[in-house]
Amino acid sequence: MGGLHGEALRVRVAARPLEGAANRELLRLLARVLGVRPGDLELEAGARGREKRVRVRGLPAETILERLAAVR
């Protein structure tokens, strides 16, 4: 993870962007970092682009930001 950049999080995954593999790897990584189940994450926008928007269910925004900031 490259850390927070404004309102965005910079993340690199090893999977190639073929048939959604990179998106699945991104969601698994975020689930592990945030301490939630992968099913609690939903790719809302950006399935085919570099910029993505992910919805996290069951976790307050403040907690999400704290956990992401702790990863650096």
N, C-alpha and C positions, 0 to 999 in steps of 0.2 A: 504494500500500500504506500502510495506517495503522500498521504496525508490530506488534510483539508485545505482547499484553495477557495477562499470565499465561501460560497454556498455549495461548492462542489467537492467531491471526494475523488482523488485521483487514484485509480487502481489498475494494476497490470495483471493479466492472467496468462497462463502458459497455453491454454487451449486456443486452437485456431477458430476463427469465426465461421465454422461450417456447421450447418444444421442445428444451430443454437447451442453448440458445445461451450462456447465462451460465455454465453449468458448463463448457462447452468452452473459453470464454474464460479462465475461472479456471485450468484445467489448463494451457493454453498459457502464461499469464503465469507460473505457478509453475515450469513447465519451463524457461522462459527465465532466470528469477532463480536457479534452483538449478543450471543448467547440465546438465540431463538431457534425454533425449528425452521428448516427451509420452507415449509408450507406457510409460515408466517410472513414470508416475503413475496412480493408480486412485482414483476417488471411492468410498470405502468406505461412507459414510453421508451422508445429508443431500441427496440428489439433488433433493428437492422442498422443502427448507427453507432457511432462512438460515444455519444452522450446519451445517458440513460437516466430514467427516473424510477426509483424503487420505492414501493410502499411497504412500510413495516407495521404489522399489526401487533397490538398488545404491549407496546413499549412507548413510554412518553418521549417526546422529542428531546427533552433535556438529557435523558438517559442515553439515547442514541448518540448524541453529540459527545457526551462524556466517554462512552466506550470507544468511539471512533478516535477521539483525541488521545486516548491512552495507548493506542496501537503504535504510534510513531516510533 
